[in-house]
Amino acid sequence: MLNVCTYIGAVAMTLMALWRLPALRYDEPERRALWACSAGFAAALWCRVPAVKRALDAPITDLYVLVKYLTSIVAILAVLRYITAIYGKPATGAATPRYVRTSRRISRIAHACALSAVGAMVTLFFTAVDRSRPSVEFATDHAGQWGAATFISILYVYLASASATCAFQWGRAARRAETRLLRSGLALMALATTLYTTYSLFRIVTVWNPTSASPPTMRVVADTSNLTVALLWAAGASIPSAKALSARWTTWRALHKLYPLRRDLMEVFPDVPFQPSASRLREWTRASPSLDVRLDRWTQEIADAVEQLRHHATPTLLHTAEDVTSEHPDPEPAAEAYWIKAALHNARSGGRSRLPVRGLRDKPLSDSHAEAHWLARVQAVYATISNEQVNSLLFQAGESRGHYFSRQTAGQP
């Protein structure tokens, strides 16, 4: 069961790293550091998966241990760089607080000693660590041996110092977070690094003073601790991004709902859109422009096309549509939907008014998202209107049509 959980944790952290991979395209050290942290923790967890462990151990005994520890150093260095850059900034014009100076000093020391620590660990691993047989749980199997104890202590002293700094910074930031969502994410990351600090200190003690616990038991403790820390950190790092992800999903759904209405309007008025209307699949696979920009453009293009429909409607069409939809559960969007469908029918058949009629009624919509929500309500009714209903509406609205409306041939202005 633990192996399955470890596999799930490794996959989760890998997905986290892939999600943050676009950060490499931007010149933003903080975002790159978060990606490096995710990638480092993912690599460390993969080293605990039995199949990966066996593959690494095939050429060199216990090689998985060295890879796991080195990737853990990379991860903790990355997160230390991130938190000292983000949460170590004093207020503008204020003197640098002591905690900021301390965090920066720890970060500088950690990065300055990284190469030396890695070099010492690699040297000890190949010269002073007894690797005559594969280990079940490396720290427990080699407890009391000075070479392995020194090897492990270098790592965990390093990780404990960095993790404690991260825990302090995230805990402090969580108390001052402006939103509950951000506060929850920061608190989870502070909890994760606090547990990692405790675990690191526990490892230092047990490697010099062996416990009576068996290697399989200690392996369960080690894997459970690391898995818990990784999942807590992943959850905490993801929670603040959940709001942005939710906004993207809402925007995507709005575009999905507006697609049929926009497609019909752009087929009749092909000069209106900034980008030619494409198939639904092509629209969903566009990488540019962004979803927010596309939604803004679509609502504007729909509004421009509806404005053009004033040349293809009779003066009584809107009033008639409002009368027809007065008993509808959503009467105002329904009236607009009937008016648009009927005017589009006239435009397709070549009907054009001698003078443009008054357009749809003004609505107090504050932004493109509010407008998209309104248009989605219009589209919901628009999709249900049959040709018979359109013809009936046009017949009822035709009392002043004779002297106001004319039929034109294709190409006629």
N, C-alpha and C positions, 0 to 999 in steps of 0.2 A: 504493500500500500504506500509506504514511504517513497519507494522508487517511482511510483506513478505520480505522486504529488511533486516530487523533484522534477520529473519530466514536464509536468504542467507548469511549474514555476519557471523552468528554463524557457519554455515556449512563450509564456506571458512576458518575460523580460525581453525575449527576442523581438516579439511584436512591438513592445515599447520602444526598443532601439530602432526598429524599422519605421515606426511612426514618427520618430524624431529625426530620421535621416535627412530630411530636407534642410535641417539646420546647417548642414555643412555647406550649403550654397550661399549662406549669408555671412557677412563679416561681423558676427556677434559672438564674442567669446563665451558669454553666459549660455546661449543656446547650444553651442558646440560642446561645452562642458557637460550639460545635461545628457546629450547624446552619448558622449564618451562614458559617462557613468552608467547609463543603461546598457551599453555594449559590454562594458567591463563586468558588470554583475551578471549579465546573460552568459558570458563566457565562463565565469566562475561556476555558475550553476550547471552549465552543460558538462563541466568536468566531473560533476557528481553523478551524472546519469551513467548507470552501469555499462552500457554499450560504448559510450565515449571513453569512460575510464579504462576499459579493457583495450581499446584501440590505442590510447596514449601509452599504456603500460607495456604494450607489445615490444617496442624497440628498447625502452629504458624502464626499468623497474621504478614504480611510484612517480613516473614523470607527471601524472595527472596532478599530484600535489604541488609540484613546482609551478605548473601552468596555472592552476587554480589560485595560488597565492600571488603570483605576479599580476594576474588579471584583477585580483581584488585590490592590489595597490593602485593600479591604473584607475579603477572605479572610484576609490576613496580620494585619490588626488583630484580627479575631475570634479567630484561633488564639493570638495574643499575649495577648489578654485571658484566654483559657482557661488557658494554661500558667502565667501569673503568679498566677492565682487558685488553681489546683490544686497546682502544684508549688513555689509560692513561699511556702508556709506553714511557718514554723519550728515546731519541736517545742514542745509546751506548756510554758510557763515558761522557755524558753530565749531567749537574746538573739538578735535578728534577724541571721542570717549576712550576710556581705558580698555573696554572690551573690544573695541575696534582695533586698537593697536595690538592687543594680545592676539586676536584672531589673525591679523595680518602677519604677525611675527611667527606664529605657528605655521601658517601657510608657507611663508618663505623658507622656514627651516625644513618643513616636510618636502617641499619641492627640491630644495638644495641637497637634501640627503637621499633623495629617491634613487639616484644612480648608484650611490654608495651602498644603499640598502639592498638593491637588486643584485649588485655585484657580489656582496658578501653572502647573500642567500644562495646564489648560484654556485659560488665556490664551496660553501659548506655542504650543499646538497650533493655535489659530486665527490667531495673529499672526506667529510667528517660524519656524514649520515650513513648509518648502517642500512644498506638496501640489499642485503643478501637474499631476502625473501620478500614477496609482496606483502603490503600491510593491509589489514582489514580497516583499521581506523588509525591513521598515521600518528597522530599526537599521542594516543594511548599506547600504541605498540612500541613507541620510541621514548616513552616517558622515563625520565631519569638519566637518559643518555645525553652527555654534554653537547655533542655535535647537533643532534636533532633539537634539543632544548634551546640551544642558542639560535638555530635556524628559525624555529617557531617563535621565539621571543622577539627577534628582530621584527618579524611581521606584525605580531600582535601589539607590541609597544607602539609601533608606527600607527596601526589601525585604531588603537584605543585613543591615542592623542587626537588624531584627525576626527574620529567619530564623536568624541566628546565636544570638540569645537563645533561640529555640525549640529549636534543636539542642542547646544546652548543657543546657537544662532537661530535655528528653526523654532525652538521653544519661545525665544524672545519675540521673533517675528509673528508667531501664532497669536500671542497675547495682544498684539497691536494690529492684527489683520482687520481690514475694513468690512469684509463680508464673511458670512458664516461658511460659505463654500471654501474660500481661501483659508480660513482659520482651520477648518477640518483637514485640508490637505497638508498644511504645515505641521499640524499637531501629529498626524500620522507619520510624517517623515522624521519629526523630532523623536517620536516613540521608537521608530525603527533604529535610528542611530544611537539612542540610549541603550536599547537592547544589545546592539552590536558592541558598544563600549563595555557593557557588563560581560558579554560573552568573551570578548578579547581578554579582559582581566582574568576571567575564570580559566581560560586556556593557559595563560602564563603561569598561574598558580599550579594547575594540574600537571603541566609538563615538567615542572621541577619537583613537584611532590606528588607522585603517582597516587591515584585513587584506587579503591578496591573494585570499582566497576569494570565490567568486562569490555573488551574492544567493541563488540556489536552494540552494547548498550550506549557506549560513548558515541558511536557512529550515529545512532538514532538521535542523541542529544545534539550532536553537531549539525546533522542534516536538517533537523527540525528547526534549530535556531537560525541557520542561514536561510532556509526557505521562508520562515516567518518574517525575517528582516527584509528579504528581497520583495516579498509580496506587500508588506506594509509600505515600503518605500515606493513601489510601483503604484500602489493605490493612492498614496499621498501625492505623488507627482502627477497623477492623471486627474485627480479631482479638480484642481483649478482649471484644467483644460476642458473639463466636461461642459462648462458653460459655452465655450467657443464651439465645441463639437455639436452641442445641442442647437446652437444658432445656425451652424452650417446645414444640419439636417432639416431645420425648419425652412431655410431658404431653398434647399433642394426640393422639398415637398411643394413649396409654393410654385417653383418653376414647373414641376411635374403637373400640377393642377392647371396652370395657365397655358400649357403647351397647345392644347386643341384650339382654344380661342385665338391665340396669337397666330397659329398656323393658318386658320381660315381667313383672318384679317390680312395677313401678309401675302396670301395668294391673290387677293383682290387688289392690294396696294403694295406691290413689290418694291416700290421706291422708298418706302417708309423705313424699313429696318436698317440698322447699322451693319448687321451681318445677315446675309440671306438665310431664310428659314431652311432648316435641314431636317433630316429624319430624327425621330426621337432618340435612336441609338447614338447618332452623331452629336446631338445636343448634350447627352449625358456623359459623353467621353471627351468633351472639349476641356482642355487644360487652361485655356485663356479665352476670355477674361475670367476673373474670379466670380464666384456665385453671386456675391453681393452686387457687383457691377452689372452682371447679366440680369439680375432681377430688376435693378433700377432701369436698365435699358428696355427690358420687356414691358414694364408698366408704362414707360414713356411712349414706346412704339404703339402699344395698344391704344393709349389715349390719343395719339396722333391719327391713328387709323379710324378710330371712332369719330374723331372730329371730321374726317373726310366723309363719313357716312351722312353728314348733314346735307350733302348734295344729292342723296339718294333716298330721302324720306319725305313724306308729306307732313304738313303742319299738324295734322291731327293724329299722327302715328303714335307719338309718345302718350298722349292722353288716352287713346284707345288701348294701348298696351297696359296702362295703369288701371283702366277699368276692367280689362280682361283678367288681370292678376290680382285684383283687390282681395280675393278670397284665398290667395296663395299663402302658405305658411311663412314665406319670406318675400313679401310683396314688392319691396323696392328693388332689390337685385333682380327679381323675376321680371319686373317691367323693363329694366335695362336690357335683360337678356332677350326678351321678345322684340324690343326695338332694334337691337343690333342684328338679330337673325333676320328680321324682315327687311331692314335696310340693306343688308348684305345680299339678300335674294334679289332686290331691285338692282343693286350694283352689278351682280353677275349677269342679269338679264338685259342690261343696257339701259335701265331706267335712270333718269337724272332730272332733278328738279331745276326749274328755271332760276330759282333763287334758293340759297341755302336756308334751311329751317333752323329753328333754335335747337341747340344741342341738348345733351342730357343735363340733368339738374346738378348743381355744384354740391360737393360733399366735403365735410371738414376732415380730410385725411392728412395726417401730419408727415408721413414719410412713405417710402416705397413699400415697406413691409405692411403698413396699414392699407395702402392701395392694393397690394397684392392679395391681402385677405379679403377685401371687398370684391375684387375681380374673381377670386376663387368662388365666392358665393354666386356671382353672376354666371360663371362657367358651369357651376353645378346645375343651374336651371337651363342654361343654353344647351347643354348636352341632351336634355330630355325633350326639346321642342321638335315636333315632327313637321314635315312639309305641309301637311293638311292644316295644322295649327297656324303656320305662317301664312298660308293662302287665306285662311279665315280672318286673320288679323288684318291683312292687307285689304280684304274686301270690306271689312267694317270701317277701316280708316280711309276709304276711297271717296268720301263725299265731296271733297274739294280737289280731288285728284285731276279732274278733267281739265281745268284751266291752269293747274299749277305744275303738273307732272308731265314729262314728255319722254318718249322712247327714242333712244339714239342707237345708231349702228356702231359696230366696232370700229374704233379709230376716229370716230367723230368727237370733236371737243365738246 
